[in-house]
Amino acid sequence: QNPKTYAIVKQLLTEGNAGELQKYFGSRMEFGTAGLRAAMGAGISHMNDLTIIQTTQGFCRYLEKNFSDLKKRGVVIGFDARAHLSSGGSSKRFARLAANTFISQGVPVYLFSDIIPTPFVPYTVTHLKLCAGIMVTASHNPKQDNGYKVYWENGAQIISPHDKGISQAIEENQEPWPQAWDDKLIDSSPLLHDPYATVNKEYFKDIQKQCFYRNINKETNLKFVHTSVHGVGHKFVQLAFKAFDLSPPFAVPEQKDPDPDFPTVKYPNPEEGKGVLTLSFALAEKDGARIILANDPDADRLAVAEKQESGEWKVFSGNELGALLGWWIFTCWKNNNSDARAIKDVYMLSSTVSSKILRAIALKEGFHFEETLTGFKWMGNRAKQLMDQGKAVLFAFEEAIGYMCCPAVLDKDGVSAAVITAEMASFLATRNLSLTQQLKAVYDEYGFHITKASYFICHDPKVIQQLFDNLRNFDGKNTYPKSCGRFKVSGIRDLTTGYDSSQPDQKAILPTSKSSQMITFTFANGGVATMRTSGTEPKIKYYSELCAPPGNSDVEQLKKELDELVSALEKHFFQPEKNKLQRKTE
């Protein structure tokens, strides 16, 4: 019943364009643990009114099966500022249609009346003790995309088997229910609630538990620039600074207001390096700011850059900022806990492809470190398990610039991470230290951890499958590589098949998943490299790290060794020319 998508399909039928129709209707979007992520447009392979209705009908039925009190507790729905003129799709429209689906079944819906950062949805699930949450966002994907992200009652993203259960329920509920299209019905329903004012107040109250140096914040001369990259973050980061008694950061004027066209950037992803930060650098130079804080469009990630003595800008990698925030959050905890025994209940987490710097800090300081599979769904769920056992989970991070600094949100949160980074920088400034100098101090104390990560783009799933099959049958059937160029392989863990050469029974400890590719190689020189496919983009990613024990200060030699290892990895394991892989470009 959407006139725009209807017209697109009608036009293709008139033209007899079977190829395009096959693309639109050949296969349904797959509902996975990350929910849905696809381009907006017509057909069952795209995000549109119909596929949102079908997805929500399935999700609603699945929740009814799992929660006898669903009609008492309800669900929360949030949305970002994405919109797609040609198909009439937008995050707000999709959120309203989803709300309408639940309300038609007598389920209370807490629908935010305006755009919000993604972390507000998991926060609201926990805070209001709801059964589930939905966030309509495609995060930092290209502008034509949208997504549908799902949280369970524990406030973390769903993990298996929920994805399969929801997927099956979607298949069983494809015909739109009566009045499914009429989202105006919700406006007069007593089941519709707006959590915007409450959550805005309570969230900023909760993150203040991580504010330890209010007096320094009030006095600091340090200036910050913030960009929300045409997304939702501007207002919320300003409020977070206010909650910590910091002067507001300078906002990049061209990027501070939401704009679904992301006109000033090629990709709205601060992870892509300096290109996204060009306007931030210019504003920082003009206003004399030393630190840049950049959120992605749904404000669940954070990139940080600092001006060096040389006048150059250093953009911290996700692993470097993870090291700084881990050090800072633990130091603040230690200063506020005089009971030496409490440390045995303290935990930090990171994903298996992220730097092991937290493990090094944990070993020396005496708290616990755990690694999980890639993605905050694993860290959020594990954190909740630990918290339910009375443990304190201080911090979790992944190298893809995602940080969980505050136990009130069991997912990555770029708003709290931005203001906590600002407080850390303000504190360090009183000691005449920059973030870069403090990072070196952390590495001096706990051992250098040099990391390098990148990706190749590949749009052909067959090529990706073949590449990983080759690695599993390298020197004959069922044999992995024994070396990579001059680097000897000393261990292999394959989380697609469940093989781990370092375990007595050769079975991996972390959960395995046949639907995604992931192999980790350990090398005789102490290097580790992981190759994996992305769940949301046509990429084969790699992550590498060399760790040195404290006291080894020849950083340049370590960097050179890692560069050579990465070159060998690309040449022998990826074979970009043979496989026609497209390199990441700055």
Salt bridges, closest charged atoms under 4 A:
GLU20 OE2 - LYS23 NZ 2.84
ASP49 OD2 - ARG93 NH2 2.86
GLU64 OE1 - ARG61 NH1 2.82
ASP69 OD1 - ARG73 NH1 3.38
ASP80 OD2 - ARG82 NE 3.66
GLU153 OE1 - ARG73 NH2 2.82
ASP183 OD1 - ARG93 NH1 3.07
ASP183 OD2 - ARG96 NE 2.72
ASP187 OD2 - ARG96 NH2 2.89
GLU202 OE1 - HIS127 NE2 3.90
GLU202 OE2 - LYS205 NZ 3.55
ASP206 OD1 - LYS209 NZ 2.83
ASP245 OD2 - ARG214 NH1 3.06
ASP257 OD1 - LYS256 NZ 3.38
GLU271 OE1 - ARG301 NH1 3.32
GLU272 OE2 - LYS539 NZ 3.70
GLU285 OE1 - LYS307 NZ 2.66
ASP287 OD1 - LYS286 NZ 3.61
ASP296 OD2 - HIS140 ND1 3.71
ASP296 OD2 - ARG301 NE 3.78
ASP300 OD2 - LYS149 NZ 3.63
ASP300 OD2 - LYS412 NZ 3.78
GLU306 OE2 - ARG290 NH2 3.73
GLU320 OE1 - LYS314 NZ 3.10
ASP339 OD1 - ARG341 NE 3.30
ASP345 OD2 - LYS344 NZ 3.49
ASP345 OD1 - LYS391 NZ 3.16
GLU365 OE1 - LYS334 NZ 3.44
GLU370 OE1 - ARG382 NE 2.65
GLU371 OE1 - LYS356 NZ 3.27
GLU371 OE2 - ARG493 NH1 3.36
ASP388 OD1 - LYS384 NZ 2.74
ASP411 OD2 - LYS149 NZ 3.74
ASP444 OD2 - LYS440 NZ 3.00
ASP494 OD2 - ARG472 NE 2.50
GLU537 OE2 - LYS539 NZ 3.44
GLU561 OE1 - ARG486 NH2 3.34
ASP563 OD1 - LYS452 NZ 2.81
GLU564 OE1 - ARG486 NH2 2.48
GLU564 OE2 - LYS560 NZ 3.28
GLU570 OE1 - ARG583 NH1 2.76
